[in-house]
Amino acid sequence: MRTHARREGDDFVINGAKRYISNARQAQVFIVMARTEPGSRDAAGISAFIVPAGTPGLTCGPTDRKMGQDGAETAEVFFDNVRVPASALIGGREGGGFKTAMRGINYARLHVAVTCVGQARRLLDETVAYVKQRQQFGQPLAEFQLVQAHLADSRADVQAARSMILEAARAFDTDGEAKGETITDIACCKLFSSEMLGRVADRAVQLHGGAGYMRGMVVEQLFRDARLFRIFEGASDIQRLVIGRSMVRG
């Protein structure tokens, strides 16, 4: 993180830039992570600030052109001597930004997992409807056993992810705040569900044949949309690190 904030009297002055910020051009307020400890390289030097849109020096770049997820705009956000009062420091003390971010990340990861299940179910519904009406060799594609096998794999994937998420969500509600084993379970949900969606999307396009590769088909759009879920809110490899570290440390 290279965005930094320096104290000037009763204010902080923020300089830097952020990339891939969701809804940046529509946002009315930003939560900004910046280094307040000069030369720091770890999380202890990161602070979080509330910065209203329209603050002098805060500007947004053009909307990013992405592979998919066209319904969720992202853009760069630039901070050029953006001045905010000391009261904008979340938590009232410097160095608490990383903990602030982590308090929200587990909600976000569980939300991503749920979204993946919803998208996978839509893909499966679209595919079942298609193979029932698409004729090949004088009969619907749905009558072929190998097609049914692919559908079964996707159905099992969706059910496994849904069950995993419900269990983790119950534990989250019971704990009141994600911690320990619940954090690991949420990482499992995010990892499995996002990878599961990729498999279901791939099978959906495969079972649609050439039609699944055409723009205008729902499965083609969802195939492109699905790829991002394995990257944002902690990529799959990060989830593996979280899970593995918790296992070996007990």
C-alpha positions as CSV (number, residue, x, y, z in Angstrom):
1,M,0.0,0.0,0.0
2,R,1.5,3.3,-1.1
3,T,-1.4,5.7,-0.4
4,H,-0.3,7.7,2.7
5,A,-1.7,10.2,5.1
6,R,0.3,12.7,7.1
7,R,-0.9,14.6,10.1
8,E,-1.0,18.4,9.8
9,G,-2.4,20.0,12.9
10,D,-6.0,19.0,13.4
11,D,-6.2,17.4,9.9
12,F,-4.8,14.5,7.8
13,V,-3.7,15.0,4.2
14,I,-4.1,12.0,2.0
15,N,-2.1,11.3,-1.2
16,G,-2.2,8.2,-3.5
17,A,-4.5,6.2,-5.6
18,K,-6.7,3.1,-5.5
19,R,-7.6,0.7,-8.3
20,Y,-10.6,-1.4,-9.1
21,I,-12.9,0.4,-6.6
22,S,-16.5,-0.9,-6.9
23,N,-19.1,1.8,-7.5
24,A,-16.5,4.5,-7.2
25,R,-18.2,6.9,-9.5
26,Q,-21.6,6.5,-7.7
27,A,-20.2,6.5,-4.1
28,Q,-21.1,9.3,-1.7
29,V,-18.5,8.3,0.8
30,F,-15.3,6.4,0.8
31,I,-13.5,4.4,3.5
32,V,-9.8,4.9,2.6
33,M,-6.9,2.8,3.9
34,A,-3.6,4.8,4.0
35,R,-0.3,4.5,5.7
36,T,0.1,6.9,8.6
37,E,3.4,5.6,9.8
38,P,6.2,6.7,7.4
39,G,8.4,3.9,6.2
40,S,6.1,1.1,7.6
41,R,5.8,-2.0,5.6
42,D,3.3,-4.0,7.7
43,A,-0.3,-3.7,8.8
44,A,0.5,-1.8,12.0
45,G,1.1,1.4,10.0
46,I,-2.2,1.4,8.2
47,S,-5.1,3.7,9.2
48,A,-8.7,4.0,7.9
49,F,-10.4,7.3,7.1
50,I,-13.9,8.4,6.1
51,V,-13.7,10.7,3.1
52,P,-16.9,12.1,1.6
53,A,-17.1,12.2,-2.2
54,G,-16.6,15.7,-3.5
55,T,-13.8,16.5,-1.0
56,P,-11.3,18.7,-2.8
57,G,-8.5,16.6,-4.4
58,L,-10.6,13.4,-4.6
59,T,-11.3,12.4,-8.2
60,C,-12.4,9.2,-10.0
61,G,-11.1,7.9,-13.3
62,P,-13.2,6.5,-16.2
63,T,-15.2,3.3,-15.7
64,D,-13.0,0.3,-16.2
65,R,-13.7,-2.0,-19.2
66,K,-13.8,-5.5,-17.8
67,M,-14.2,-9.1,-19.0
68,G,-17.6,-9.4,-17.2
69,Q,-19.5,-8.0,-14.3
70,D,-20.8,-5.1,-16.4
71,G,-23.5,-4.4,-13.8
72,A,-20.9,-3.5,-11.2
73,E,-18.8,-0.6,-12.3
74,T,-15.3,-0.1,-11.0
75,A,-12.9,2.8,-11.4
76,E,-9.6,4.3,-10.1
77,V,-9.8,6.8,-7.3
78,F,-7.1,9.5,-6.9
79,F,-6.2,11.5,-3.8
80,D,-4.2,14.7,-4.4
81,N,-3.6,16.5,-1.1
82,V,-7.1,15.4,0.2
83,R,-7.6,17.1,3.5
84,V,-9.8,15.5,6.1
85,P,-10.3,16.4,9.8
86,A,-8.7,14.2,12.5
87,S,-12.3,13.1,13.4
88,A,-12.4,11.2,10.0
89,L,-9.9,8.7,11.4
90,I,-11.9,5.5,12.1
91,G,-11.4,4.3,15.7
92,G,-9.9,7.6,16.7
93,R,-6.3,6.3,16.6
94,E,-3.7,5.6,14.0
95,G,-2.7,2.1,13.0
96,G,-6.1,0.5,13.4
97,G,-7.0,0.4,9.7
98,F,-6.1,-3.3,9.1
99,K,-8.4,-4.5,11.9
100,T,-11.1,-2.3,10.6
101,A,-10.8,-3.9,7.1
102,M,-10.7,-7.4,8.6
103,R,-13.9,-6.9,10.6
104,G,-15.7,-6.5,7.3
105,I,-13.9,-9.0,5.1
106,N,-15.5,-12.0,6.6
107,Y,-19.0,-10.7,5.9
108,A,-17.9,-9.9,2.4
109,R,-16.4,-13.4,1.8
110,L,-19.5,-15.1,3.0
111,H,-21.6,-12.8,0.8
112,V,-19.5,-13.7,-2.2
113,A,-20.0,-17.4,-1.5
114,V,-23.7,-16.9,-1.3
115,T,-23.7,-15.0,-4.6
116,C,-21.7,-17.8,-6.3
117,V,-24.4,-20.3,-5.2
118,G,-27.1,-18.1,-6.6
119,Q,-25.3,-17.7,-9.9
120,A,-24.6,-21.4,-10.1
121,R,-28.3,-22.2,-9.6
122,R,-29.2,-19.8,-12.5
123,L,-26.6,-21.5,-14.7
124,L,-28.0,-24.9,-13.8
125,D,-31.6,-23.8,-14.5
126,E,-30.7,-22.4,-17.8
127,T,-28.8,-25.5,-18.8
128,V,-31.6,-27.9,-17.8
129,A,-34.1,-25.9,-19.7
130,Y,-31.8,-25.9,-22.8
131,V,-31.0,-29.6,-22.9
132,K,-34.7,-30.5,-22.5
133,Q,-35.6,-28.6,-25.7
134,R,-32.5,-29.0,-27.8
135,Q,-32.8,-32.0,-30.1
136,Q,-29.9,-34.1,-31.2
137,F,-30.0,-37.4,-33.2
138,G,-33.8,-37.3,-32.9
139,Q,-34.1,-36.9,-29.1
140,P,-33.6,-34.2,-26.5
141,L,-30.0,-33.7,-25.2
142,A,-31.4,-34.4,-21.7
143,E,-32.0,-38.0,-22.7
144,F,-28.3,-38.7,-23.0
145,Q,-26.8,-40.2,-19.9
146,L,-23.5,-38.3,-20.2
147,V,-25.5,-35.0,-20.3
148,Q,-27.3,-36.2,-17.2
149,A,-24.0,-37.0,-15.5
150,H,-22.7,-33.4,-16.1
151,L,-26.0,-32.0,-14.7
152,A,-25.6,-34.3,-11.7
153,D,-22.1,-33.1,-11.0
154,S,-23.3,-29.5,-11.1
155,R,-26.3,-30.2,-8.8
156,A,-24.0,-31.9,-6.3
157,D,-21.6,-29.0,-6.4
158,V,-24.4,-26.4,-5.7
159,Q,-25.8,-28.5,-2.9
160,A,-22.4,-28.9,-1.2
161,A,-21.7,-25.2,-1.4
162,R,-25.1,-24.2,-0.1
163,S,-24.9,-26.6,2.8
164,M,-21.4,-25.4,3.7
165,I,-22.5,-21.8,3.7
166,L,-25.6,-22.4,5.8
167,E,-23.5,-24.1,8.5
168,A,-20.8,-21.3,8.5
169,A,-23.5,-18.6,8.6
170,R,-25.2,-20.2,11.6
171,A,-21.8,-20.3,13.4
172,F,-21.2,-16.7,12.4
173,D,-24.6,-15.6,13.9
174,T,-23.9,-17.6,17.1
175,D,-20.4,-16.0,17.6
176,G,-21.6,-12.5,16.9
177,E,-18.3,-11.8,15.2
178,A,-16.2,-14.1,13.0
179,K,-13.2,-15.6,14.9
180,G,-11.1,-18.7,15.1
181,E,-12.8,-21.7,13.5
182,T,-15.6,-19.6,12.0
183,I,-13.0,-17.5,10.0
184,T,-11.6,-20.7,8.6
185,D,-15.0,-22.0,7.7
186,I,-15.8,-18.8,5.9
187,A,-12.6,-19.1,4.0
188,C,-13.6,-22.6,3.0
189,C,-17.0,-21.3,1.8
190,K,-15.4,-18.6,-0.3
191,L,-12.8,-21.0,-1.8
192,F,-15.2,-23.9,-2.5
193,S,-18.1,-21.8,-3.8
194,S,-16.1,-19.6,-6.2
195,E,-14.3,-22.6,-7.6
196,M,-17.6,-24.5,-7.8
197,L,-19.1,-21.7,-9.8
198,G,-16.3,-21.9,-12.3
199,R,-16.9,-25.6,-12.8
200,V,-20.7,-25.2,-13.1
201,A,-20.3,-22.3,-15.6
202,D,-17.9,-24.4,-17.7
203,R,-20.2,-27.3,-17.8
204,A,-23.1,-25.0,-18.7
205,V,-21.3,-23.6,-21.7
206,Q,-20.2,-27.2,-22.7
207,L,-23.7,-28.5,-22.6
208,H,-25.0,-25.6,-24.7
209,G,-22.4,-26.4,-27.3
210,G,-21.7,-23.7,-29.9
211,A,-24.7,-21.7,-28.7
212,G,-23.1,-21.4,-25.3
213,Y,-20.2,-19.5,-26.8
214,M,-22.4,-16.9,-28.5
215,R,-23.0,-13.3,-27.1
216,G,-26.5,-12.9,-26.0
217,M,-26.8,-16.3,-24.3
218,V,-27.2,-16.1,-20.6
219,V,-24.6,-18.8,-19.9
220,E,-22.0,-17.0,-22.0
221,Q,-22.5,-13.8,-19.9
222,L,-22.5,-15.7,-16.6
223,F,-19.4,-17.7,-17.7
224,R,-17.5,-14.3,-18.0
225,D,-19.0,-13.0,-14.8
226,A,-18.0,-16.1,-12.8
227,R,-14.3,-15.7,-13.3
228,L,-14.0,-12.7,-11.0
229,F,-15.3,-14.5,-7.9
230,R,-12.1,-16.5,-7.7
231,I,-10.1,-13.2,-7.5
232,F,-11.8,-10.5,-5.4
233,E,-12.4,-10.4,-1.6
234,G,-9.3,-12.7,-1.3
235,A,-8.2,-14.8,-4.2
236,S,-8.6,-18.6,-4.0
237,D,-4.9,-19.0,-3.1
238,I,-5.3,-16.5,-0.2
239,Q,-8.2,-18.6,1.1
240,R,-6.0,-21.7,0.9
241,L,-3.3,-19.9,2.9
242,V,-5.9,-18.9,5.6
243,I,-7.2,-22.4,5.8
244,G,-3.8,-24.1,5.8
245,R,-2.3,-21.8,8.4
246,S,-5.2,-22.3,10.8
247,M,-4.8,-26.1,10.4
248,V,-1.1,-26.3,11.1
249,R,-1.3,-23.7,14.0
250,G,-4.2,-25.5,15.6
